[in-house]
Amino acid sequence: MLRIAALGPIDPFTSRAAETYRGTLEEPSSLEYFLSIKSVFRAVGDKCDYGIVPFENTAEGHVVQVLELLLQSNCTIIDEIVIPVHYGLIARCSSPAEIRTLYVSYNSRTECSDFIESLPGMKVIAVPDYREAAARLSEGEQFAGALVPSWTIRADVYPLVVENVNDYPSSTARFIVIAEQERSFLPGKRYRTSLVILEAEDRPGVLSDILIAFASRDINLTSIISRPARESVGTYHFFIECIGYAVSREFEEAFAQIKKWGRIKLLGSYPMQEYSAPETTSRLSADMLPMSRNSLRASTEKPRISIASGNGPYRNTIDALNRFNLEPFKGKRVLLKPNIGRVAEPSSGVITNPEVVAAAIDALKAAGAAEVAVGDSPITGVRMEEAFEKSGIGSIALERGCRSIDMDKRDPVEIAVRDGEAIKMLKLCADVLDFDIIVSMPVIKTHMHTVVTLSVKNMKGCLWRRSKVDLHMLPRVPYSEEKSLDIAIADMASVLKPHFVIIDGTIGMEGLGPSAGEPKPLDLVIAGDDAFAADSVACIIMGIDPESVPHLRIASRRGYGALNPSGFIIEPENWKELCRPFAPVPQNLTMNFPRAVILDEQSCSACQSTVLLFMKRYAEQLAEYFPDKKKIHIAIGKGHKGIPTNTICIGNCTRRFRDAGIYIPGCPPVASSIIGAIEKKKGKMKK
């Protein structure tokens, strides 16, 4: 039986990595825990055959102690394991703002520093590990919380659960498996090689020569770290990792050249990660989604659009639906997907009007639907329960015996996007799969990133938790002039096209939508059996050419739906008399605030809305803190390569520039915390 040494058991992620690795082995194995990394190294070749130690993580980089022990010992790296590092908040209260005491381990404090900083007026108590944090919470006062690994959380135990509160949502950790002997080469595997260059010549250009030795042979270096040689001050070793197998002609030639300038110690050449920690995420093909079946319209029929106006949200919705044969809803389970991802009043134009939802429930129940439920997945930082309550939709559903579903509560389902150009996989809220028919119920709004947000884009609210934000962070698609976000929404539409659409035009939003614009009263409702047709008609009513909306144009040219109203059946015939041109989104957000320069690279609409609300409320106060009349730079988004000194950096995505000016953590932070941070910083500078 193989004996495996690992750091633990107080380090939960090493324990999980070790158990994951054992699951890949063909022969039986046992696991023994040691209290230090050095003890694990000592055990290999003595008490144990293999050792597993942490090697690198997203938050802090490589583990220096492991690098030094690899240099000093006879151990070699034979394998690696990469697992997600996700922490969640559990608390004995209903809101993060109520927490007065927070129990954290060293690792959770490092991984979740921005989240911790976003909770003001809170006492942070350090504990040895997550088990102690959970134990203290169970014994502590009511307004207490703890940060623990996400996979240990039981949502039914605590009143408040917030998952994945890491500074970096995609945080991962890499672990290495060490042994005294190398493993034999495995054909077909992709290899990584780790090595250290010792006693390199002390002369200008020696590091450049080493790098050229690899680059000239097309060997891709993934990391290089200098460490003190310990023999004397000013001498260094170079730890290097690269892609490829060490026993190959290219590596042998590179090593021969490098040995002219220094000594090489090979730390290991091993298969790149082939295993991951067990996930609760399921994977399905797109043809298993409800969107791929239960069509309400024959493919040969023209899309039908019905518009009703002038009689208020409830009556308009009923009148618009009355023009359709609702027989296909009979005996079906129906999910209504309104726009309630933000906490807002119905009069704001931000969310779907509750009376429109009420009318849809009543009409579909009267048609014989087996179940009608209402569900959404909110933006980051919004509690779905609060959004349901504030919007009035929660009480509407309750009065009618319908479920209000927080679609983020269950584990997600991964859906392959076969023809995707920007995305190849989506994390879908599992509740969507429980229903036969999906009805998209957006508000008619302009959008800062996508021109409009209507029924096609509203389906983005079916994506699980922060995966919605991921669509804003994508790299540019090669050979395309279109924004990656627009391409991604078109990709999404290939698998997430609703069966039916009810667009709420009671009060829309123009200008800086989806949440910072101006309400636009229209008193109309648009219903349709085709999302692209309904969105096209809505665009025309807004005074916007559907072809000018990138995600609609891209998807239409792929054949997902038509945009030309001449191919639709639209009632009433005089519908164009309802057109009310919307004020467009400003091309340059800075124009609204002349002294402010908004540096926006790959931000999401949540951060943009936060900045705009902040500027609306505090523009005059902000100017007082910057009296020199120079431009005030404000950075949001993940994609900045550099920013000017003294920039106001808003949101977790700008964390890497936290020392360049004024950094306000959060996803996103609220406007009051932004001005508070500026007051604090500028106040200190005046003193």
VEXGU-951716 format. One line per field, with one value per residue (C-alpha): x negated, z negated, y negated; residue number from 1; residue in one letter. Coordinates in steps of 0.02 Angstrom, whole numbers, plus 50000, padded with zeros to 5 digits. Example, Ala and Ser with C-alpha at 12.3 -4.5 7.8 and 13.67 -1.06 7.14 Angstrom:
BEGIN
u	c(49385, 49316)
w	c(49610, 49643)
v	c(50225, 50053)
pos	c(1, 2)
code	c(A, S)
END
This chain:
BEGIN
u	c(50000, 49937, 49910, 49940, 49885, 49981, 49990, 50141, 50270, 50292, 50258, 50422, 50363, 50209, 50322, 50439, 50297, 50228, 50396, 50418, 50248, 50283, 50439, 50331, 50216, 50242, 50162, 50224, 50155, 50158, 50142, 50041, 50046, 49898, 49898, 49767, 49708, 49533, 49602, 49685, 49519, 49431, 49563, 49541, 49424, 49437, 49615, 49700, 49681, 49755, 49784, 49911, 49875, 49946, 49841, 49930, 50092, 50179, 50172, 49989, 49893, 49766, 49735, 49556, 49523, 49566, 49446, 49306, 49343, 49344, 49172, 49105, 49184, 49171, 49356, 49419, 49589, 49687, 49863, 49968, 50147, 50246, 50404, 50521, 50499, 50669, 50720, 50895, 50972, 51087, 51171, 51301, 51391, 51485, 51363, 51173, 51198, 51263, 51105, 51011, 50884, 50801, 50695, 50559, 50410, 50246, 50286, 50463, 50402, 50274, 50396, 50543, 50461, 50570, 50730, 50673, 50629, 50802, 50885, 50856, 50865, 50829, 50713, 50603, 50543, 50403, 50420, 50305, 50416, 50590, 50652, 50614, 50700, 50859, 50852, 50834, 50980, 51094, 51052, 51042, 51162, 51302, 51219, 51065, 50997, 50857, 50762, 50751, 50715, 50868, 50884, 50907, 51059, 51234, 51355, 51494, 51396, 51364, 51481, 51350, 51239, 51135, 51028, 50864, 50814, 50634, 50541, 50518, 50675, 50575, 50444, 50350, 50208, 50077, 50005, 49858, 49830, 49649, 49554, 49375, 49382, 49445, 49594, 49577, 49634, 49819, 49849, 49992, 49978, 49933, 49782, 49717, 49533, 49471, 49286, 49167, 49010, 48875, 48718, 48753, 48615, 48621, 48618, 48736, 48844, 48829, 49017, 49052, 48937, 49029, 49198, 49136, 49074, 49253, 49340, 49230, 49290, 49475, 49480, 49618, 49571, 49720, 49628, 49458, 49416, 49253, 49206, 49054, 48919, 48885, 48698, 48669, 48768, 48809, 48802, 48959, 49033, 49164, 49315, 49393, 49548, 49581, 49691, 49618, 49530, 49352, 49286, 49306, 49185, 49240, 49215, 49050, 48982, 49044, 48970, 48802, 48793, 48850, 48720, 48588, 48650, 48715, 48766, 48938, 49039, 49192, 49334, 49453, 49532, 49711, 49884, 49979, 50137, 50254, 50371, 50476, 50568, 50739, 50871, 51057, 51076, 51169, 51137, 51269, 51275, 51380, 51506, 51562, 51618, 51803, 51764, 51724, 51900, 52080, 52080, 52239, 52231, 52204, 52043, 52141, 52251, 52209, 52165, 52315, 52301, 52441, 52434, 52559, 52552, 52643, 52728, 52596, 52477, 52602, 52733, 52601, 52522, 52690, 52739, 52572, 52585, 52766, 52711, 52616, 52677, 52612, 52663, 52479, 52455, 52585, 52511, 52337, 52223, 52184, 52042, 52065, 51894, 51924, 51788, 51770, 51583, 51569, 51655, 51769, 51946, 52065, 52072, 51883, 51887, 51751, 51857, 52008, 52173, 52255, 52427, 52357, 52297, 52466, 52560, 52443, 52470, 52659, 52668, 52556, 52644, 52811, 52737, 52707, 52521, 52472, 52360, 52306, 52154, 52048, 51859, 51701, 51515, 51465, 51309, 51166, 51203, 51393, 51497, 51635, 51755, 51735, 51756, 51918, 51984, 51935, 52003, 52171, 52154, 52126, 52295, 52380, 52315, 52359, 52538, 52558, 52477, 52323, 52144, 52017, 51852, 51677, 51594, 51421, 51457, 51433, 51272, 51254, 51263, 51129, 51194, 51081, 51097, 51048, 51041, 50979, 50845, 50817, 50878, 50880, 50972, 51104, 51144, 51332, 51446, 51512, 51691, 51709, 51705, 51856, 51975, 52050, 52073, 51966, 52043, 51922, 51997, 51874, 51900, 51877, 51710, 51553, 51389, 51216, 51128, 51253, 51358, 51519, 51565, 51721, 51781, 51625, 51503, 51623, 51584, 51412, 51503, 51515, 51326, 51265, 51197, 51036, 51027, 51133, 50988, 50868, 50948, 50883, 50705, 50674, 50523, 50549, 50606, 50471, 50510, 50670, 50707, 50855, 50842, 50820, 50972, 51085, 51017, 51040, 51223, 51250, 51163, 51278, 51431, 51387, 51433, 51536, 51675, 51841, 52002, 52106, 52078, 52170, 52078, 52131, 52144, 52244, 52094, 51935, 51763, 51667, 51490, 51375, 51466, 51483, 51493, 51422, 51530, 51693, 51865, 51963, 52153, 52230, 52380, 52365, 52327, 52255, 52286, 52213, 52178, 52003, 51871, 51780, 51941, 52002, 51834, 51833, 52005, 51955, 51799, 51901, 52021, 51866, 51806, 51660, 51617, 51612, 51461, 51366, 51379, 51224, 51284, 51447, 51356, 51225, 51354, 51470, 51331, 51299, 51481, 51544, 51686, 51747, 51742, 51845, 52023, 52091, 52078, 52180, 52365, 52384, 52542, 52608, 52567, 52537, 52408, 52277, 52382, 52322, 52140, 52058, 51872, 51760, 51612, 51460, 51317, 51182, 51033, 50916, 50970, 50849, 50953, 51082, 50947, 50819, 50680, 50697, 50605, 50684, 50553, 50660, 50580, 50687, 50802, 50976, 51135, 51141, 50978, 51027, 51193, 51105, 50986, 51127, 51234, 51083, 51048, 51229, 51234, 51058, 50987, 50983, 50912, 50782, 50724, 50691, 50565, 50477, 50472, 50329, 50452, 50354, 50441, 50502, 50464, 50581, 50538, 50657, 50639, 50512, 50421, 50308, 50123, 50081, 50167, 50115, 50052, 50186, 50323, 50480, 50485, 50660, 50702, 50606, 50554, 50438, 50353, 50184, 50172, 50219, 50056, 50073, 50204, 50364, 50429, 50607, 50641, 50808, 50904, 50959, 50936, 51082, 51071, 51060, 50909, 50821, 50841, 50797, 50632, 50591, 50631, 50520, 50373, 50383, 50408, 50245, 50155, 50212, 50147)
w	c(50000, 50045, 49897, 49930, 49816, 49819, 49724, 49610, 49556, 49510, 49692, 49776, 49954, 49937, 49863, 50010, 50136, 50053, 50058, 50239, 50286, 50196, 50304, 50461, 50402, 50459, 50307, 50126, 50023, 49847, 49792, 49645, 49590, 49529, 49442, 49551, 49731, 49674, 49586, 49748, 49841, 49703, 49708, 49894, 49913, 49727, 49665, 49830, 50017, 50076, 50002, 50048, 50010, 50066, 50203, 50276, 50257, 50346, 50197, 50144, 50280, 50243, 50069, 50035, 49904, 50028, 50157, 50028, 49970, 50150, 50170, 50009, 50017, 50132, 50170, 50348, 50410, 50493, 50506, 50474, 50417, 50448, 50349, 50329, 50170, 50125, 49957, 49901, 49762, 49635, 49505, 49368, 49438, 49596, 49678, 49688, 49626, 49460, 49421, 49269, 49247, 49386, 49357, 49487, 49512, 49586, 49757, 49765, 49712, 49853, 49985, 49934, 49877, 49988, 49924, 49744, 49776, 49852, 49684, 49578, 49389, 49366, 49245, 49334, 49227, 49293, 49260, 49306, 49440, 49516, 49395, 49250, 49341, 49364, 49184, 49116, 49224, 49157, 48979, 49004, 49002, 49126, 49237, 49277, 49438, 49499, 49661, 49705, 49862, 49974, 49988, 49799, 49796, 49765, 49822, 49708, 49546, 49545, 49583, 49694, 49820, 49949, 50057, 50146, 50057, 50118, 50184, 50344, 50388, 50490, 50354, 50365, 50277, 50349, 50248, 50293, 50261, 50211, 50205, 50199, 50373, 50537, 50625, 50799, 50947, 50991, 51179, 51228, 51072, 51070, 50958, 50845, 50795, 50636, 50610, 50520, 50590, 50457, 50447, 50608, 50666, 50587, 50743, 50842, 50964, 50886, 50853, 51030, 51097, 50995, 51059, 51240, 51219, 51187, 51306, 51456, 51438, 51421, 51238, 51151, 50978, 50861, 50710, 50651, 50471, 50397, 50221, 50114, 50126, 49938, 49965, 49978, 49996, 50177, 50252, 50314, 50380, 50518, 50500, 50670, 50731, 50913, 51025, 51093, 51044, 50979, 51070, 51245, 51375, 51350, 51161, 51172, 51292, 51181, 51025, 51111, 51156, 50983, 50895, 50967, 50850, 50698, 50622, 50650, 50526, 50601, 50475, 50578, 50747, 50724, 50806, 50795, 50691, 50750, 50601, 50504, 50340, 50349, 50392, 50363, 50533, 50659, 50845, 50979, 51166, 51233, 51313, 51137, 51095, 51097, 51232, 51353, 51340, 51307, 51444, 51439, 51624, 51777, 51868, 52026, 51938, 51931, 51760, 51678, 51577, 51477, 51401, 51279, 51208, 51112, 50978, 50844, 50816, 50766, 50901, 51036, 50999, 51003, 51166, 51248, 51198, 51253, 51435, 51413, 51402, 51230, 51248, 51261, 51079, 51017, 50902, 50913, 50777, 50817, 50752, 50763, 50773, 50736, 50713, 50522, 50501, 50412, 50258, 50327, 50326, 50471, 50514, 50544, 50716, 50656, 50621, 50696, 50633, 50509, 50590, 50755, 50663, 50576, 50742, 50820, 50673, 50681, 50870, 50873, 50726, 50812, 50966, 50861, 50822, 50697, 50604, 50625, 50527, 50526, 50518, 50547, 50506, 50438, 50469, 50346, 50174, 50190, 50081, 50187, 50039, 50018, 50206, 50207, 50059, 50121, 50296, 50232, 50340, 50189, 50114, 50284, 50301, 50122, 50141, 50293, 50217, 50329, 50280, 50278, 50321, 50281, 50423, 50346, 50199, 50289, 50367, 50550, 50706, 50839, 51017, 51168, 51297, 51451, 51575, 51452, 51509, 51346, 51225, 51234, 51071, 50963, 50779, 50779, 50627, 50600, 50569, 50754, 50792, 50681, 50798, 50968, 51026, 50989, 51007, 51015, 50935, 50950, 50932, 51090, 51056, 51137, 51075, 51053, 51125, 51246, 51313, 51249, 51124, 51176, 51179, 51255, 51135, 50988, 50999, 50930, 50763, 50781, 50761, 50590, 50469, 50523, 50688, 50756, 50719, 50811, 50977, 50948, 50918, 51078, 51189, 51363, 51490, 51625, 51795, 51733, 51713, 51600, 51411, 51324, 51214, 51366, 51444, 51279, 51266, 51443, 51394, 51243, 51353, 51447, 51291, 51183, 51295, 51201, 51263, 51238, 51202, 51104, 51111, 50977, 51048, 50904, 50853, 50953, 50932, 51052, 51051, 50924, 50906, 50840, 50669, 50673, 50811, 50809, 50795, 50959, 50938, 51088, 51017, 51136, 51137, 51280, 51288, 51416, 51459, 51523, 51421, 51569, 51649, 51485, 51453, 51631, 51609, 51438, 51515, 51649, 51517, 51426, 51587, 51605, 51760, 51707, 51822, 51717, 51564, 51579, 51488, 51587, 51751, 51718, 51663, 51808, 51936, 51860, 51891, 51712, 51752, 51874, 51846, 51993, 51934, 52110, 52074, 51913, 51873, 51764, 51680, 51681, 51859, 51805, 51675, 51739, 51670, 51499, 51539, 51408, 51445, 51296, 51248, 51294, 51181, 51189, 51292, 51165, 50984, 50938, 51033, 50892, 50766, 50853, 50722, 50706, 50820, 50808, 50849, 50892, 50950, 50943, 50804, 50776, 50770, 50579, 50563, 50697, 50611, 50445, 50517, 50600, 50444, 50344, 50462, 50462, 50272, 50231, 50383, 50292, 50133, 50237, 50317, 50145, 50110, 50276, 50277, 50401, 50548, 50628, 50700, 50574, 50635, 50584, 50632, 50643, 50723, 50735, 50896, 50852, 50893, 50801, 50724, 50678, 50503, 50377, 50471, 50374, 50397, 50372, 50348, 50322, 50505, 50480, 50328, 50414, 50419, 50236, 50201, 50348, 50267, 50170, 50174, 50124, 50117, 50150, 50291, 50310, 50161, 50119, 50158, 49975, 49945, 50096, 50032, 49856, 49918, 50011, 49857, 49751, 49872, 49911, 49728, 49684, 49825, 49759, 49586)
v	c(50000, 49826, 49712, 49527, 49384, 49220, 49056, 49060, 49089, 48904, 48852, 48899, 48872, 48982, 49116, 49099, 49103, 49261, 49349, 49296, 49367, 49532, 49550, 49552, 49691, 49870, 49950, 49936, 49792, 49722, 49541, 49476, 49295, 49193, 49024, 48938, 48936, 48981, 49136, 49192, 49180, 49277, 49414, 49449, 49597, 49635, 49662, 49622, 49652, 49486, 49313, 49180, 48997, 48828, 48750, 48599, 48502, 48360, 48241, 48255, 48345, 48482, 48551, 48496, 48630, 48768, 48693, 48694, 48872, 48935, 48858, 48936, 49109, 49259, 49255, 49233, 49174, 49315, 49241, 49087, 49055, 48895, 48861, 48711, 48609, 48539, 48468, 48425, 48322, 48403, 48294, 48291, 48140, 48093, 47970, 47946, 47767, 47836, 47936, 47871, 48013, 48112, 48268, 48295, 48409, 48344, 48419, 48352, 48179, 48180, 48242, 48131, 47967, 47857, 47936, 47914, 47731, 47703, 47741, 47584, 47577, 47761, 47850, 47979, 48124, 48236, 48423, 48569, 48647, 48650, 48784, 48669, 48525, 48628, 48689, 48512, 48457, 48594, 48542, 48354, 48209, 48184, 48053, 48159, 48233, 48346, 48374, 48560, 48663, 48660, 48848, 48863, 48749, 48816, 48682, 48745, 48718, 48529, 48383, 48301, 48388, 48293, 48406, 48367, 48206, 48221, 48069, 48170, 48270, 48396, 48421, 48586, 48674, 48790, 48933, 49043, 49227, 49265, 49429, 49490, 49564, 49496, 49575, 49646, 49541, 49552, 49532, 49417, 49309, 49124, 49098, 48960, 48948, 48861, 48823, 48707, 48625, 48614, 48509, 48415, 48299, 48127, 48018, 47906, 48004, 48177, 48189, 48130, 48267, 48399, 48341, 48340, 48519, 48571, 48451, 48495, 48675, 48628, 48681, 48582, 48517, 48496, 48424, 48367, 48321, 48259, 48312, 48267, 48399, 48383, 48403, 48216, 48056, 48009, 48185, 48270, 48432, 48434, 48549, 48579, 48671, 48709, 48816, 48977, 49137, 49119, 49273, 49204, 49136, 48956, 48961, 49053, 48922, 48780, 48860, 48886, 48701, 48641, 48749, 48634, 48497, 48594, 48759, 48838, 48940, 49023, 49018, 49123, 49153, 49209, 49216, 49053, 49059, 49195, 49201, 49077, 49084, 49165, 49037, 49032, 48949, 49058, 49052, 49065, 49042, 48899, 49017, 49068, 48890, 48847, 48717, 48857, 48928, 48871, 48739, 48635, 48596, 48704, 48663, 48621, 48494, 48310, 48239, 48156, 47996, 47916, 47741, 47667, 47492, 47356, 47460, 47489, 47635, 47770, 47736, 47707, 47876, 47968, 47881, 47922, 48106, 48121, 48115, 48280, 48458, 48506, 48689, 48745, 48689, 48813, 48945, 48865, 48801, 48619, 48512, 48324, 48238, 48052, 47923, 47911, 47934, 47767, 47696, 47560, 47489, 47527, 47340, 47334, 47414, 47533, 47688, 47775, 47704, 47824, 47799, 47864, 48020, 48036, 48029, 48159, 48277, 48256, 48281, 48435, 48515, 48484, 48570, 48726, 48716, 48851, 48728, 48547, 48490, 48332, 48339, 48237, 48234, 48063, 47961, 47982, 47912, 47917, 48033, 48108, 48110, 47922, 47892, 47993, 47894, 47721, 47751, 47813, 47968, 48079, 48033, 48047, 48225, 48270, 48209, 48322, 48476, 48465, 48499, 48356, 48437, 48375, 48468, 48449, 48564, 48730, 48793, 48745, 48851, 48829, 48816, 48834, 48695, 48793, 48650, 48520, 48398, 48305, 48439, 48629, 48663, 48580, 48607, 48616, 48601, 48777, 48718, 48678, 48865, 48899, 48807, 48845, 48665, 48511, 48337, 48190, 48033, 47888, 47701, 47599, 47512, 47444, 47519, 47444, 47597, 47675, 47528, 47611, 47745, 47840, 48020, 48100, 48017, 48040, 48227, 48184, 48184, 48374, 48386, 48438, 48309, 48222, 48315, 48172, 48054, 48170, 48120, 47943, 48004, 48103, 48074, 48004, 48133, 48149, 48073, 47990, 47805, 47842, 47830, 47997, 47963, 47944, 48103, 48194, 48142, 48205, 48367, 48379, 48354, 48514, 48615, 48494, 48430, 48411, 48491, 48335, 48151, 48016, 47850, 47726, 47551, 47479, 47374, 47402, 47326, 47216, 47149, 47229, 47395, 47526, 47441, 47263, 47190, 47092, 47174, 47170, 47191, 47282, 47377, 47523, 47710, 47811, 48000, 48119, 48300, 48258, 48165, 48087, 48027, 47952, 47867, 47797, 47719, 47650, 47572, 47486, 47417, 47351, 47266, 47387, 47489, 47674, 47698, 47571, 47683, 47793, 47949, 47952, 47923, 48058, 48187, 48146, 48170, 48341, 48385, 48381, 48259, 48127, 47938, 47872, 47833, 47859, 48045, 48036, 48032, 47877, 47816, 47684, 47631, 47451, 47504, 47382, 47240, 47300, 47258, 47147, 47120, 47155, 47047, 47153, 47201, 47065, 47124, 47046, 47059, 46920, 46792, 46792, 46743, 46631, 46646, 46835, 46955, 47127, 47260, 47411, 47573, 47730, 47672, 47743, 47638, 47653, 47555, 47430, 47398, 47376, 47246, 47150, 47150, 47096, 46952, 46897, 46889, 46831, 46739, 46570, 46647, 46740, 46578, 46505, 46643, 46608, 46416, 46397, 46408, 46549, 46700, 46829, 47005, 47146, 47325, 47473, 47643, 47781, 47743, 47596, 47613, 47453, 47303, 47124, 47085, 47035, 47125, 47173, 47362, 47430, 47614, 47775, 47784, 47634, 47711, 47730, 47538, 47515, 47422, 47302, 47192, 47219, 47398, 47443, 47632, 47713, 47796, 47662, 47544, 47430, 47244, 47194, 47306, 47227, 47049, 47111, 47185, 47024, 46918, 47030, 47025, 46841, 46799, 46887, 46798, 46627, 46670)
pos	c(1, 2, 3, 4, 5, 6, 7, 8, 9, 10, 11, 12, 13, 14, 15, 16, 17, 18, 19, 20, 21, 22, 23, 24, 25, 26, 27, 28, 29, 30, 31, 32, 33, 34, 35, 36, 37, 38, 39, 40, 41, 42, 43, 44, 45, 46, 47, 48, 49, 50, 51, 52, 53, 54, 55, 56, 57, 58, 59, 60, 61, 62, 63, 64, 65, 66, 67, 68, 69, 70, 71, 72, 73, 74, 75, 76, 77, 78, 79, 80, 81, 82, 83, 84, 85, 86, 87, 88, 89, 90, 91, 92, 93, 94, 95, 96, 97, 98, 99, 100, 101, 102, 103, 104, 105, 106, 107, 108, 109, 110, 111, 112, 113, 114, 115, 116, 117, 118, 119, 120, 121, 122, 123, 124, 125, 126, 127, 128, 129, 130, 131, 132, 133, 134, 135, 136, 137, 138, 139, 140, 141, 142, 143, 144, 145, 146, 147, 148, 149, 150, 151, 152, 153, 154, 155, 156, 157, 158, 159, 160, 161, 162, 163, 164, 165, 166, 167, 168, 169, 170, 171, 172, 173, 174, 175, 176, 177, 178, 179, 180, 181, 182, 183, 184, 185, 186, 187, 188, 189, 190, 191, 192, 193, 194, 195, 196, 197, 198, 199, 200, 201, 202, 203, 204, 205, 206, 207, 208, 209, 210, 211, 212, 213, 214, 215, 216, 217, 218, 219, 220, 221, 222, 223, 224, 225, 226, 227, 228, 229, 230, 231, 232, 233, 234, 235, 236, 237, 238, 239, 240, 241, 242, 243, 244, 245, 246, 247, 248, 249, 250, 251, 252, 253, 254, 255, 256, 257, 258, 259, 260, 261, 262, 263, 264, 265, 266, 267, 268, 269, 270, 271, 272, 273, 274, 275, 276, 277, 278, 279, 280, 281, 282, 283, 284, 285, 286, 287, 288, 289, 290, 291, 292, 293, 294, 295, 296, 297, 298, 299, 300, 301, 302, 303, 304, 305, 306, 307, 308, 309, 310, 311, 312, 313, 314, 315, 316, 317, 318, 319, 320, 321, 322, 323, 324, 325, 326, 327, 328, 329, 330, 331, 332, 333, 334, 335, 336, 337, 338, 339, 340, 341, 342, 343, 344, 345, 346, 347, 348, 349, 350, 351, 352, 353, 354, 355, 356, 357, 358, 359, 360, 361, 362, 363, 364, 365, 366, 367, 368, 369, 370, 371, 372, 373, 374, 375, 376, 377, 378, 379, 380, 381, 382, 383, 384, 385, 386, 387, 388, 389, 390, 391, 392, 393, 394, 395, 396, 397, 398, 399, 400, 401, 402, 403, 404, 405, 406, 407, 408, 409, 410, 411, 412, 413, 414, 415, 416, 417, 418, 419, 420, 421, 422, 423, 424, 425, 426, 427, 428, 429, 430, 431, 432, 433, 434, 435, 436, 437, 438, 439, 440, 441, 442, 443, 444, 445, 446, 447, 448, 449, 450, 451, 452, 453, 454, 455, 456, 457, 458, 459, 460, 461, 462, 463, 464, 465, 466, 467, 468, 469, 470, 471, 472, 473, 474, 475, 476, 477, 478, 479, 480, 481, 482, 483, 484, 485, 486, 487, 488, 489, 490, 491, 492, 493, 494, 495, 496, 497, 498, 499, 500, 501, 502, 503, 504, 505, 506, 507, 508, 509, 510, 511, 512, 513, 514, 515, 516, 517, 518, 519, 520, 521, 522, 523, 524, 525, 526, 527, 528, 529, 530, 531, 532, 533, 534, 535, 536, 537, 538, 539, 540, 541, 542, 543, 544, 545, 546, 547, 548, 549, 550, 551, 552, 553, 554, 555, 556, 557, 558, 559, 560, 561, 562, 563, 564, 565, 566, 567, 568, 569, 570, 571, 572, 573, 574, 575, 576, 577, 578, 579, 580, 581, 582, 583, 584, 585, 586, 587, 588, 589, 590, 591, 592, 593, 594, 595, 596, 597, 598, 599, 600, 601, 602, 603, 604, 605, 606, 607, 608, 609, 610, 611, 612, 613, 614, 615, 616, 617, 618, 619, 620, 621, 622, 623, 624, 625, 626, 627, 628, 629, 630, 631, 632, 633, 634, 635, 636, 637, 638, 639, 640, 641, 642, 643, 644, 645, 646, 647, 648, 649, 650, 651, 652, 653, 654, 655, 656, 657, 658, 659, 660, 661, 662, 663, 664, 665, 666, 667, 668, 669, 670, 671, 672, 673, 674, 675, 676, 677, 678, 679, 680, 681, 682, 683, 684, 685, 686, 687)
code	c(M, L, R, I, A, A, L, G, P, I, D, P, F, T, S, R, A, A, E, T, Y, R, G, T, L, E, E, P, S, S, L, E, Y, F, L, S, I, K, S, V, F, R, A, V, G, D, K, C, D, Y, G, I, V, P, F, E, N, T, A, E, G, H, V, V, Q, V, L, E, L, L, L, Q, S, N, C, T, I, I, D, E, I, V, I, P, V, H, Y, G, L, I, A, R, C, S, S, P, A, E, I, R, T, L, Y, V, S, Y, N, S, R, T, E, C, S, D, F, I, E, S, L, P, G, M, K, V, I, A, V, P, D, Y, R, E, A, A, A, R, L, S, E, G, E, Q, F, A, G, A, L, V, P, S, W, T, I, R, A, D, V, Y, P, L, V, V, E, N, V, N, D, Y, P, S, S, T, A, R, F, I, V, I, A, E, Q, E, R, S, F, L, P, G, K, R, Y, R, T, S, L, V, I, L, E, A, E, D, R, P, G, V, L, S, D, I, L, I, A, F, A, S, R, D, I, N, L, T, S, I, I, S, R, P, A, R, E, S, V, G, T, Y, H, F, F, I, E, C, I, G, Y, A, V, S, R, E, F, E, E, A, F, A, Q, I, K, K, W, G, R, I, K, L, L, G, S, Y, P, M, Q, E, Y, S, A, P, E, T, T, S, R, L, S, A, D, M, L, P, M, S, R, N, S, L, R, A, S, T, E, K, P, R, I, S, I, A, S, G, N, G, P, Y, R, N, T, I, D, A, L, N, R, F, N, L, E, P, F, K, G, K, R, V, L, L, K, P, N, I, G, R, V, A, E, P, S, S, G, V, I, T, N, P, E, V, V, A, A, A, I, D, A, L, K, A, A, G, A, A, E, V, A, V, G, D, S, P, I, T, G, V, R, M, E, E, A, F, E, K, S, G, I, G, S, I, A, L, E, R, G, C, R, S, I, D, M, D, K, R, D, P, V, E, I, A, V, R, D, G, E, A, I, K, M, L, K, L, C, A, D, V, L, D, F, D, I, I, V, S, M, P, V, I, K, T, H, M, H, T, V, V, T, L, S, V, K, N, M, K, G, C, L, W, R, R, S, K, V, D, L, H, M, L, P, R, V, P, Y, S, E, E, K, S, L, D, I, A, I, A, D, M, A, S, V, L, K, P, H, F, V, I, I, D, G, T, I, G, M, E, G, L, G, P, S, A, G, E, P, K, P, L, D, L, V, I, A, G, D, D, A, F, A, A, D, S, V, A, C, I, I, M, G, I, D, P, E, S, V, P, H, L, R, I, A, S, R, R, G, Y, G, A, L, N, P, S, G, F, I, I, E, P, E, N, W, K, E, L, C, R, P, F, A, P, V, P, Q, N, L, T, M, N, F, P, R, A, V, I, L, D, E, Q, S, C, S, A, C, Q, S, T, V, L, L, F, M, K, R, Y, A, E, Q, L, A, E, Y, F, P, D, K, K, K, I, H, I, A, I, G, K, G, H, K, G, I, P, T, N, T, I, C, I, G, N, C, T, R, R, F, R, D, A, G, I, Y, I, P, G, C, P, P, V, A, S, S, I, I, G, A, I, E, K, K, K, G, K, M, K, K)
END
